[in-house]
Amino acid sequence: MAVSDLQQALDYLYGLNPGAMKLGLENTQRLLRHFDNPHLKVPTVHIAGTNGKGSTAALTESILRASGLRTGLYTSPHLLHFSERIQVNRSPIKDDDLADLIFRVKQAVEDLNLPITFFEFGTVMAFLYFLEKETEWNIIEVGLGGRLDATNLCQPEISMITSIGRDHTQYLGTDLKQIAYEKACIIKDFGTVFAHLENEGALSVIKKVASERSAALHLLGKDFQAQFKSLDPNLQTFDFSYGEFHFQDLQIPLMGKHQVANAGLALAACLQLKRKGLFLNEKIIRQGLKNTHWEGRLEVISTRPFVILDCAHNPDGVRSLTHALQENFSFRHCILVLGIMKDKPAEEMLNIFSEFADRLILVKPNQDRAMPPSQLKSHLESCQKPIEIVEQIPYALQTAKKTANPDDLICVTGSIFTVAEAKQFLADDPSV
């Protein structure tokens, strides 16, 4: 395949407007039907949540793959390349397959004369690719909400809800009960759902929907337990119990106590599948958890000073990040390289960041949706910490590194787009 073919395919795909949101299922359903409903032919785990769903998907996939299963993993958004969204056995879709798939789905869209969004198109691609590559289990992450998300056409064996918080409020609203309802709608009739919910109002909604759909609801902290135990620079250890299953000193390489909760959800779901016949033993569980990788989440790029990337992009994510940095790293000063999108609650996020950081460098990711750094700074008028604007992320990283002491910590955060640009720059020039 010529490079130009792939570029032509990707140009078409991105021409569908990655930022467009059109919540609904009819067009996706028609397109899937055209391909003989590939989403119904492979057993699926479906994961919704405000924060943590990507990490939980990665943990679940790693356990299932360690058991010998051929896995499909669909997540969004990507960091560096679209191919990251569609993976088989954690290998991103190859360029040839990606271009071919885009052109085939494009032809179907044109034949059916369907208006289609970027996410709908990608979701159909994923289901079709997984069927053709003969995956045995698919782990599917919800894009936005749940009820009207394109992924919600699957019929999962297991559903998971990782958290309920405020994000994408222009689509889901600000009321936690309404947000909970949107996410609860991934629960299927007579299904099984695992959830981690700390807000009582949100929990009441999830319970109500599960009851109405005669679904079995299993709650972290009530029906199963995942207890943080200890950490070292590269691993954190936790104990787990669920019914007849008890494990001590399980380890994950994902930092932050919130990842223990995500690991607990993933493990409980996999053990439920074991009860249904999946081959799974303690050795497999330990191997799957310990070998999980998920980039851009408390990802340590270098040390002395620490350079850390994290995709926190809403207030709950920011709180988890700042707590995790305090708990997992020893440093003298924290320098934040910070870029946030216009549609996020920047003022609330900045209030948390400014209390935690010793210095802030405000940047503008190369995205139309990015909030100008001058506007970010306007939310920090009462902040007494040093603040500077260095719009381009590469220069901001260079500035931070030049002025940081070896015992400081630099964290790049605020948006997945901020992290993606930083990650690409650091990959191209690791000397920075």
N, C-alpha and C positions, 0 to 999 in steps of 0.2 A: 504494500500500500504506500502510495506517495504521501509525504508529509502534508502536501497541499490538500489531499483528500480529508485527512483528519482535521486540518484547520478549517476547511469548508464546512465540515460537519459541525464542529464546535461553534463556528460563527453563526450557523443556523440556530443551534440550540440556545446560545446566549442571546440571539435576536428575539427569542420568545420572552425576554425580559425576566432575569432572575429575581428581581425585586417585586414582581407582580404577585398579588395574592387574590385568588378567586376561589373562595371556599365553596365547595360543592362536589358532587360525586358523579353526576350524570355523564359528562364527557369522558371522564376516566373510565367509567363503566363500559361505555360504548367501545372505547378503544381496546380495553382488555377483552371484551367479548369478540372483537375482530380477530384477536390472537388466541381464541379458544380458552379464555380464562386461565392463564398461567398462574395467577395468584391463588387459585383454589387447589392446586395440584401438588403443593409442597407444604408439609407441616410448618407452622409459623409461631414465633414468639413476637408479640407486638408491644412496643414500649412507648408510653407517653410520659410527659412530665415537664415542668417548667425548667428545672435544672437536673443534671445527672443522667438524662436518658441515653446520651451517647456513651458515657462511661459504663453504664449498666449494660448496654448492648454489647460493648467490647468485652466485658467480663463474662457475660452469658455465652457469647460466641466462642471465647477461649476455652471455657469448660466443655462445651459441646464438641469442639474440634479436638480437644485432648482425649475425648472418649472414642475418637475414631470416625466421627461423622464428618461428612462433607458439608460445609456451611456456606450459606449466603448471608452477607451483611450489607444492609442498606442504611446509610446514615446521611445526615446533612446538617449544615453545609460542609463543604470541603475546605481544607487549608490551602493546598498548593495547586491541585489539579482535580478536575471533575471526576476522574477515574477513581479517586478515593471513595466516592459515594457508593460504588458498586463493587463489592469484593467477594471472591470465592476463596475459602480457606485463607482469608486475610491477604490475598493477592489482588490488588486493584485490576479492574478490567483492562486488558491489553489494548493498545492503540488500534490495531486492526479490527478487533471485535467491537470497540467503541464506535468507530466510524461506521462500520457495517450496521450496527444496531440503530444508530441515529438515522441513517438513510432509510432503513426499513420501516421504522416507526414514523418517520416523516412521510413516507409514501402512503402509509395507512391513514395518517391524519388528513392528507390531501384527498385521498379516495373517499373518505367519510365526510369531508368538508367540515371538520371539527375545529372550533376555536379551542386552543389548548394553552395552558400555562407551562412555564419552565418546569415547575415541580411535578405537575401531572405527567408531563412527557417523561421526565426522569424516573418516576415511579413505575410507569409501564415498562420502560427499558429494564429496570431492575428485575421485576417479576419475570419478564420474558427471558432475560439472560440466565437467571437462576434455574429456570426450568430446562433450558437448553444445555446448561452445564451440569445438570443432574444433581443439584444440591439435595441433601437429605433433610436439612432443617434450615429455615430462613429466620434471621433475626432482623426485624424491621422497626426502624425508629420513626415515630410520627414526626412530620415536618412542623406543623403548627396546630395547636389545640388537640383535636381528635375527632370530634363528631363529623365534621365536614372535610377532614383531611383526606387526600387522595389515597393514603395507605390504609384507610379504614375499610376498604373493600375486602381486605383479607379476612379470613376466618381462623383466627389463631387458636392454638391449643392452650396457650397461656397469654394473659395480658398483664402488663405491669404499669404502675403509675408511680414514678419516682419522687415527685414533689409537686406541690401546688404553690405558686407564687404569681406575682404580677409581672407579666412580660407580654409583648405584642398586644398591649391594651387597646390599640386602635381597632383590633379585630375581635379580641376576646373580652373586652371590658375590664373594669377595675375591681369588680366585686368578686371576692375569692370563691364564693359559692357558685357563681355563674361560670367562672374559670374551671372550677372542679367539675361542674356538669359537662362542659365541653370535653374535658379529658376522660371523664367517666364513660363517655359514650363509645369508647373503644371496647368496653366490656360487652361480651356477646351472651346471648341466651344460653343458659346452662354451662357457661364457661367458668374459668378459674382465673382469679386476679390476685396479684401480689402488690401491696402498696406500702409506701412510707409516707405517712401524713401526720404532721404535727399540729395543724390547725383544726380545731374541733368543728368549726362550721364546714370546712371542706370535707372533713371525714364524714360528717353526717350525710352529705350529698352522695359521696361514694357508696356509703352503706345503703342508701335508699335505692340508687340505681342498681347495685348488685342484687339487692333483694327483689326488685321488680323484675329483673332478668333471670332470677333463680340461679345466680352465679355464686360460686364459693369464693369468699373474700378472706385472704390471709394477710394479716397486718404485722409489719415489723414492730417489735416492742411488745406485742401481745401474743401472736401465734408462733412467732419465731424470733430469735434474738441474735444480734451480731454485736459483740462487745469489744470495743477497742482495748488493746492490751499494752502494746509498746511500739516504738518505732526506732529505726536507725536511719542513716542518711538515704538509703535506697529502698527500704521495705518497711511496711507497717504490719503489725501482727494483731490478730483478733481471734476471739473464740466465737463459736456458732452453735446454736441448738435449734432444732425444729422437729417436734414429735420424737420419733425414735432415733433421730440423727443428732450426734454430738461430736464436734470437732474442736480441738484445741490448737492454738498456735498456727492458724492459717495465715498465709502471708500474701500481700499484694504489693506491687511496685508503684501503685498510684497513691500520691500523697494527699493528706487531708482526711480528717475523721469522717467527713461526709462521704468519702469513698468506701469506708467500712460499711455504711448503710447501703450504698449501691452494690457492694459485693454481697451483702446479706440478701438483698432482693434477688440478685442473679443466682446465687447458690440455692436459695429456697425454690425458685422456679425450676432449676435443673433437677433438684431432688424430687419435686413433684413429678417430673417426667420419668425419673427412675422408678417411682411407684407404678408408673404405667408401662414399664418394661425397658426403659433406656438403660444400657449398660453403663454403670457409673460406680466407681469405688473411691476410697479415700485417696489413693495415689493419684488418680486422674483429677480429682477435685483440687488437690494441692498443686499439681502441675499446671492445670488450667488457670487457676487464680494467679499463681506466681509469674506466669509467662504472659499475662495480659499487657498489652501496650496501647496507649491512647494519647496521641500527641496533642500538645497545646494546652494541657491541663497540668498546672504546676510542673511544667517541663523544664528541667535544669539543662541549660545550654552550655554553661561553663561555670567555673568557680574562681574565687579570688580576683575580682568580686563575683559573687553569684549573679548570673544572668538567667532569669526565669521568665517563661512565657505562660500566660494563662488567659483563657477566653472568657473570663467573667464579664457579663454584659447586661446584668440586671442587679437590683439591690441585694437579693438573696445570694446571688453568685458572688458579689463583691464581699459580702460578709463572710461567706465560706472561705474565700481567697485570703482575706486579711487574717482570719483566725488561723488558717493553715500555715501561712507564712510565719506567724508568731510561734506556732507549735512545732514546726518542722525544721526551722532554720535559725541559726545563730548569726546575727549581723549587728553592726554598729548603727548604720543609717540605711534607710530605704529610699531609693530613688524610683519614682514611678514614671514610666513613659506611657502616656495615656491618650488614647483616641476613642471617641464614643460616637455612635450613630445618632442622627437627629430624632429618631423615633423612640429613643430610650429615655428613661427618667434621669437625665444627666445630673440634675441638681441633687437628687437623693444619693445617687452613686458618688458624686464628688464630695458630698458631706462625709461619707464613710471613708473614702480614700484620703481626704485631707486630714482627718483625725489620725490616720495611721501613718502616712508617709512623712518623711523629713524634707522631701523636695519633689516637685512635680514638673515634668516636662510635657507640655501639651502638643499633640501632633494631629495631623489630618490625613487619615488613610485615603488612598486614591479611589474614593467611592463618592458618587453623587449624594449618597445618604449620610455622609460623614458630617458631623457638626464642626463648624469652623472653630479653631482653637481660641480665637478671640471671644467667641460666645461661651465656650467652656470657662474661660477665665472670668467672665462676667458673673458666673455662679460662685466664684471663689473670692469675692470682694472682702469678706471678713476673715479669710485665711491668712495667718501670719507666717506661713511657711514660704520658702523661696519658690517662685513659680516663673517659668519661662516658656516661651513659645518657640518651638523649632518644628515648623510644619512638616517637613519631610522626615519620614521615619528613619531612613539610614543616617541622616545627620543627627537626629535625636539620639540614636544609639551610640554614635561616635562621641557626641558631647557627654553623654552619661558615663561612658567608659573612661574618657580622658579625665573626668573630674572625680570619679569614684575612688575610694580607698580600697585596698585588697579585702578588708573586712566589711565592706558594704554589700548591699543587695540591690540589684536593678531588676525591676519587674515590668514587663511590657504587657499591657492589659487594656480592658475597656470594650473590646470587640474582637470577634474572630477575624475581622478584616485587618485590624491592627496587628494581631499576632501573625497572621498569614504573611503580611508584608515584611515584618521583622524576621520571620523564619526564612523567607526566601532570600533576603539580604544576607543573613548570617550563613546560610548554606552556600551562597555565591562567594562570600568573603569571610571565612571563619576566623581570620586574624583579628577582626573587630572585637 
